[in-house]
């Protein structure tokens, strides 16, 4: 996969243009998993082709085409680099709220990327609706702020599996009992932290100004109005309405098409 295309233009002007890094292993892993699963006709990585098309469009300054290509790439296989570059492309199209959705999704897949964090901080600098809601990281699992859900889940499963193997062979390797028990415990905690984080309401970004929250999914009283770039939690969804929660605890129902959910596995909003 090719990582971050240069940011230039009207991107958050905190960093020099980012060089293009070739990193194909994400698409290679996706292809390998598909082949192992027996997916029919899976002989290429279309996501990589879409990403390459986005990089080419970025190089010639066609930001609309770049955004469309990067969106196609993340629809094929969610990837933090593609989401980062999708955010940069739509930022240049003067759609900062949609860029924030893409960068939030990149952050969910790669929480340690400093460019993603810097862009989000810049985009939030004068957001009209105040601070973002609290992080979805459980208080008892602070490591989830530094690792993705997938990383924690894989590490937890591997450690727990190794611990079970060690305990199963305790008669042959008695000295492995204590390390095995520790590995099983740590693995269980890591897996539980990943599950708890994944179970929390996802973050969402309001995509346009004048979004009115109501007391009922079918209408009801008007409670408050939200502006573009406001960050909320998407607590529930009924038909075409989503119950959102603000950082101060207020809740209200808004049209689902007026917000962008920051879950990287959901379809990306229309460009």
LINNORUR-V340999 format. One record per pair of residues at least 4 apart in sequence whose ideal C-beta (glycine too) atoms are under 8 Angstrom apart, sorted by the first residue. I is the first residue (numbers start at 0). J is the second residue. D is the distance in whole Angstrom. If there is no record, write none. Layout:
# LINNORUR-V340999
I_J_D, I_J_D
This chain:
# LINNORUR-V340999
0_21_8, 0_22_4, 0_23_6, 0_24_7, 0_25_4, 0_26_6, 0_47_7, 0_50_6, 0_78_6, 0_80_5, 0_81_7, 1_19_6, 1_20_7, 1_21_5, 1_22_6, 1_23_8, 1_50_6, 1_51_7, 1_54_6, 1_80_7, 2_17_8, 2_19_7, 2_20_4, 2_21_8, 2_22_5, 2_80_4, 2_83_8, 3_17_4, 3_19_7, 3_20_7, 3_80_6, 3_83_5, 3_84_6, 3_87_8, 3_114_6, 4_17_7, 4_19_6, 4_53_7, 4_54_5, 4_57_5, 4_58_8, 4_65_8, 4_84_5, 4_87_7, 5_16_4, 5_17_5, 5_18_7, 5_19_7, 5_57_7, 6_10_4, 6_11_7, 6_14_6, 6_16_6, 6_17_5, 6_87_5, 6_114_8, 6_118_8, 7_16_5, 8_62_7, 8_90_8, 8_91_5, 9_90_6, 9_91_5, 9_93_7, 10_87_5, 10_90_5, 10_91_7, 10_118_7, 11_90_7, 11_117_7, 11_118_5, 11_120_8, 11_121_3, 11_122_6, 12_121_8, 13_117_5, 13_118_8, 13_121_6, 14_114_6, 14_117_6, 17_114_6, 19_54_6, 20_80_8, 22_80_7, 23_27_6, 23_44_8, 23_47_6, 24_28_6, 25_29_7, 25_76_7, 25_78_5, 25_80_7, 26_30_6, 26_44_4, 26_46_5, 26_47_4, 26_50_8, 26_76_7, 26_78_8, 27_31_6, 27_44_7, 28_32_6, 29_33_6, 29_44_7, 29_46_7, 29_75_8, 29_76_4, 30_34_6, 30_41_7, 30_43_8, 30_44_5, 31_35_6, 32_36_6, 33_38_4, 33_41_4, 34_38_7, 34_41_6, 43_48_7, 44_48_7, 44_76_8, 45_49_6, 45_75_5, 46_50_6, 46_71_8, 46_72_5, 46_73_8, 46_75_4, 46_76_4, 46_78_7, 46_81_7, 47_51_6, 47_72_8, 48_52_7, 49_53_7, 49_68_5, 49_69_7, 49_71_4, 49_72_4, 49_75_6, 50_54_7, 50_68_7, 50_69_7, 50_72_4, 50_78_8, 50_80_8, 50_81_6, 50_84_8, 51_55_6, 52_56_6, 52_64_8, 52_68_4, 52_71_8, 53_57_6, 53_64_8, 53_65_5, 53_66_8, 53_67_8, 53_68_3, 53_69_4, 53_72_6, 53_81_8, 53_84_6, 53_85_8, 53_88_7, 54_58_6, 54_65_8, 54_84_8, 55_59_7, 56_61_4, 56_62_7, 56_64_4, 56_65_4, 56_68_6, 57_61_8, 57_62_7, 57_65_4, 57_84_7, 57_87_8, 57_88_7, 61_65_6, 62_66_6, 62_88_5, 62_89_8, 62_91_4, 62_92_6, 63_67_7, 63_88_8, 63_92_6, 63_270_8, 64_68_6, 65_69_6, 65_84_7, 65_88_4, 66_70_6, 66_85_6, 66_88_4, 66_89_5, 66_92_6, 66_270_6, 67_71_7, 67_270_6, 68_72_7, 69_73_7, 69_81_5, 69_82_8, 69_84_5, 69_85_4, 69_88_6, 70_74_6, 70_85_6, 70_267_5, 70_270_6, 71_75_7, 72_76_7, 72_78_7, 72_81_4, 72_85_8, 73_77_5, 73_78_6, 73_81_5, 73_82_6, 73_85_6, 73_104_8, 73_263_7, 73_267_6, 74_266_7, 74_267_7, 77_81_8, 77_82_7, 77_104_7, 77_108_6, 77_263_4, 77_264_6, 78_82_7, 78_108_7, 79_83_6, 79_104_8, 79_105_4, 79_106_8, 79_108_4, 79_109_4, 79_112_6, 79_115_7, 80_84_6, 80_105_8, 81_85_6, 82_86_6, 82_101_5, 82_102_7, 82_104_5, 82_105_4, 82_108_7, 82_263_7, 83_87_7, 83_101_7, 83_102_7, 83_105_4, 83_112_7, 83_114_7, 83_115_6, 83_118_8, 84_88_6, 85_89_6, 85_101_4, 85_267_7, 86_90_6, 86_97_8, 86_98_4, 86_99_7, 86_100_8, 86_101_3, 86_102_4, 86_105_7, 86_118_7, 87_91_7, 87_98_7, 87_118_8, 88_92_7, 89_94_5, 89_97_5, 89_98_5, 89_101_7, 89_270_7, 90_94_7, 90_95_6, 90_98_4, 90_118_8, 90_122_8, 92_270_8, 94_98_6, 95_99_6, 95_122_5, 95_227_7, 95_228_6, 96_100_7, 96_204_5, 96_205_6, 96_206_5, 96_207_7, 96_227_4, 96_228_5, 96_259_7, 97_101_7, 97_204_8, 97_206_6, 97_259_6, 97_268_6, 97_270_7, 98_102_6, 98_118_8, 98_122_7, 99_103_6, 99_119_7, 99_122_5, 99_123_8, 99_204_5, 99_228_6, 99_230_8, 99_259_8, 100_104_7, 100_203_8, 100_204_5, 100_206_8, 100_259_4, 100_260_8, 100_261_6, 100_267_7, 100_268_7, 101_105_6, 101_267_7, 102_106_6, 102_115_5, 102_118_5, 102_119_5, 102_122_7, 103_107_7, 103_119_7, 103_202_6, 103_204_7, 103_261_4, 104_108_7, 104_261_6, 104_262_7, 104_263_4, 104_267_8, 105_109_6, 105_112_7, 105_115_5, 105_263_8, 106_110_6, 106_112_7, 106_115_5, 106_116_7, 106_119_7, 107_147_7, 107_148_7, 107_261_7, 107_262_7, 107_263_5, 108_147_6, 108_149_8, 108_263_5, 109_115_7, 109_147_7, 110_144_7, 110_145_6, 110_146_6, 110_147_6, 111_145_6, 111_146_8, 112_116_7, 113_117_6, 114_118_6, 115_119_6, 116_120_6, 117_121_6, 118_122_6, 119_123_6, 120_124_7, 122_126_8, 122_228_7, 123_131_7, 123_228_7, 123_230_8, 126_226_8, 126_228_5, 126_229_7, 126_230_7, 127_226_5, 127_228_7, 127_229_7, 128_205_8, 128_225_6, 128_226_6, 128_228_8, 128_229_4, 128_230_8, 128_245_8, 129_245_8, 129_246_6, 129_247_8, 130_246_5, 131_202_7, 131_230_4, 131_246_6, 132_202_7, 132_230_6, 132_231_6, 132_232_5, 132_244_7, 132_245_7, 132_246_5, 133_246_7, 134_144_6, 135_196_6, 135_199_4, 135_200_7, 135_201_7, 135_202_7, 136_140_6, 136_141_7, 136_143_4, 136_144_5, 136_196_6, 137_143_7, 137_192_6, 137_195_5, 137_196_6, 137_199_8, 139_192_8, 140_188_8, 140_191_8, 140_192_3, 140_195_6, 140_196_7, 142_146_6, 142_151_7, 142_189_8, 142_192_7, 143_148_7, 143_151_6, 143_192_5, 143_193_7, 143_196_5, 146_150_4, 146_151_5, 146_154_8, 147_151_7, 148_152_6, 148_193_5, 148_196_5, 148_197_5, 149_153_6, 149_193_8, 150_154_6, 151_155_6, 151_189_5, 151_190_7, 151_192_6, 151_193_4, 151_196_8, 152_156_6, 152_189_8, 152_190_6, 152_193_4, 152_194_8, 153_157_6, 154_158_6, 154_186_7, 154_189_5, 155_159_6, 155_185_8, 155_186_5, 155_187_7, 155_188_7, 155_189_3, 155_190_3, 155_191_8, 155_192_8, 155_193_6, 156_160_6, 156_186_7, 156_190_6, 157_161_6, 157_186_7, 158_162_6, 158_182_5, 158_183_7, 158_185_5, 158_186_3, 158_189_7, 159_163_6, 159_182_7, 159_183_5, 159_186_3, 159_187_6, 159_190_7, 160_164_6, 160_186_7, 161_165_6, 161_179_7, 161_182_5, 161_186_8, 162_166_6, 162_178_8, 162_179_5, 162_180_7, 162_181_7, 162_182_4, 162_183_3, 162_184_7, 162_186_6, 163_167_6, 163_179_7, 163_183_6, 164_168_7, 164_179_7, 165_169_7, 165_172_7, 165_175_4, 165_176_7, 165_178_6, 165_179_3, 165_180_8, 165_182_7, 166_175_8, 166_176_7, 166_179_5, 166_180_7, 166_183_7, 168_172_5, 168_175_7, 169_173_6, 169_175_7, 169_176_5, 169_179_7, 174_178_8, 175_179_5, 176_180_6, 177_181_6, 178_182_6, 179_183_6, 180_184_6, 181_185_6, 182_186_6, 183_187_6, 184_188_7, 185_189_6, 186_190_6, 187_191_6, 188_192_6, 189_193_7, 190_194_6, 191_195_6, 192_196_6, 193_197_6, 194_198_6, 195_199_7, 200_232_4, 200_233_6, 200_234_5, 200_244_7, 201_232_7, 201_233_5, 201_260_5, 201_261_6, 201_262_5, 202_230_6, 202_231_7, 202_232_6, 202_233_7, 202_260_8, 202_261_4, 203_230_7, 203_231_5, 203_232_7, 203_233_4, 203_241_7, 203_243_7, 203_258_4, 203_259_6, 203_260_5, 203_261_6, 204_228_7, 204_229_7, 204_230_6, 204_231_8, 204_258_7, 204_259_5, 204_261_7, 205_210_5, 205_225_5, 205_226_7, 205_227_6, 205_228_7, 205_229_4, 205_230_8, 205_231_7, 205_253_8, 205_257_7, 205_258_5, 206_227_6, 206_257_6, 206_258_6, 206_259_5, 206_268_7, 207_227_5, 207_257_6, 208_226_5, 208_227_5, 209_224_6, 209_226_8, 210_224_7, 210_225_4, 210_226_8, 210_229_8, 210_253_5, 210_254_7, 210_257_5, 210_258_7, 211_221_5, 211_222_8, 211_223_8, 211_224_5, 211_225_8, 211_253_7, 212_221_7, 212_222_5, 212_223_5, 212_224_7, 212_225_7, 212_243_7, 212_249_8, 212_250_8, 212_251_3, 212_252_6, 212_253_5, 213_218_6, 213_219_5, 213_220_6, 213_221_6, 213_222_6, 213_251_6, 213_252_5, 213_253_8, 214_219_4, 214_220_5, 214_222_6, 214_251_7, 214_252_7, 215_219_3, 215_220_8, 215_252_6, 216_237_4, 216_238_7, 216_240_4, 216_242_7, 216_252_5, 217_240_8, 219_252_8, 222_249_7, 222_251_4, 223_245_8, 223_249_6, 223_251_6, 225_229_4, 225_231_7, 225_243_8, 225_253_7, 229_245_8, 230_246_8, 231_243_4, 231_244_6, 231_245_6, 231_258_7, 232_243_7, 232_244_4, 233_241_5, 233_242_7, 233_243_6, 233_258_7, 233_260_6, 234_241_8, 234_242_5, 234_243_7, 234_244_5, 234_250_7, 235_241_7, 235_242_4, 236_240_7, 236_241_5, 236_242_7, 236_255_6, 237_242_8, 237_252_8, 239_254_6, 239_255_5, 239_256_7, 240_252_5, 240_253_7, 240_254_6, 240_255_6, 241_252_7, 241_253_6, 241_254_8, 241_255_5, 241_258_6, 242_250_6, 242_251_7, 242_252_5, 243_250_7, 243_251_6, 243_252_8, 243_253_6, 243_258_7, 244_248_7, 244_249_7, 244_250_5, 245_249_5, 245_250_8, 253_257_6, 253_258_6, 254_258_8, 256_268_8, 259_267_8, 259_268_5, 260_265_5
